[in-house]
Amino acid sequence: MNRNGAAIAQEIAGRLAVDAASEYLGLSTSTLNKMRCEGRGPRYLRLGARIFYRKEDLDHFVLASIVETTDSRAAA
């Protein structure tokens, strides 16, 4: 299976490999790896030696990263 086929199969299975998750978040793979090693970043699953992310965990991480500013609170 080619690389795109593997990424599609992982998405269908409900999980993304590190490279697909980093692309989804707009981060480099090394940044996502560093965040994981430091105990920061989105939740992940470890299956044997491989790391995967669920889309819902990535979405939750993004939503939790929203920073309210004075202007955005005034508009609400």
C-alpha positions in Angstrom: 0.0 0.0 0.0 1.4 3.4 -0.9 1.8 6.2 1.6 -1.5 7.9 0.8 -3.3 4.6 0.9 -1.8 3.9 4.3 -2.9 7.4 5.6 -6.4 6.8 4.3 -6.6 3.4 6.0 -5.5 4.9 9.3 -8.1 7.7 9.0 -10.8 5.1 8.3 -9.6 3.1 11.4 -10.1 6.3 13.4 -6.5 7.1 14.0 -3.7 9.2 12.4 0.0 8.4 12.4 2.3 11.2 13.7 3.0 12.6 10.2 -0.7 12.8 9.3 -1.6 14.3 12.8 1.2 16.9 12.5 -0.1 17.9 9.0 -3.7 18.1 10.4 -2.6 20.4 13.2 -0.3 22.5 10.9 2.8 21.6 13.1 6.0 19.9 12.1 6.4 16.3 13.0 9.4 17.2 15.1 7.4 19.7 17.1 4.6 17.2 17.7 7.2 14.6 18.8 8.9 17.1 21.1 5.5 18.1 22.7 4.7 14.4 23.3 8.1 13.7 24.9 7.7 16.7 27.2 4.2 15.6 28.3 2.5 18.4 26.4 0.3 18.4 23.3 -2.7 16.3 22.4 -3.6 12.9 23.8 -2.2 10.0 21.9 -2.3 6.2 21.7 0.7 3.9 21.7 0.3 0.6 19.9 3.5 -1.3 20.4 6.2 1.0 19.3 3.9 3.2 17.1 2.2 6.4 18.1 -1.3 7.4 16.8 -3.7 10.3 17.4 -7.5 10.4 17.2 -9.0 13.3 15.3 -11.3 14.1 18.2 -8.3 14.4 20.5 -6.6 16.7 18.0 -9.7 18.8 17.7 -10.0 19.1 21.5 -6.4 20.1 21.7 -7.0 22.9 19.2 -10.1 24.1 21.0 -8.3 24.1 24.4 -5.6 26.3 22.9 -7.9 29.2 22.1 -6.8 32.3 23.8 -9.4 34.9 24.7 -8.3 38.5 24.2 -9.9 41.7 25.5 -11.3 42.5 22.1 -12.8 39.0 21.5 -14.5 39.1 25.0 -16.0 42.5 24.2 -17.5 41.2 20.9 -19.2 38.3 22.7 
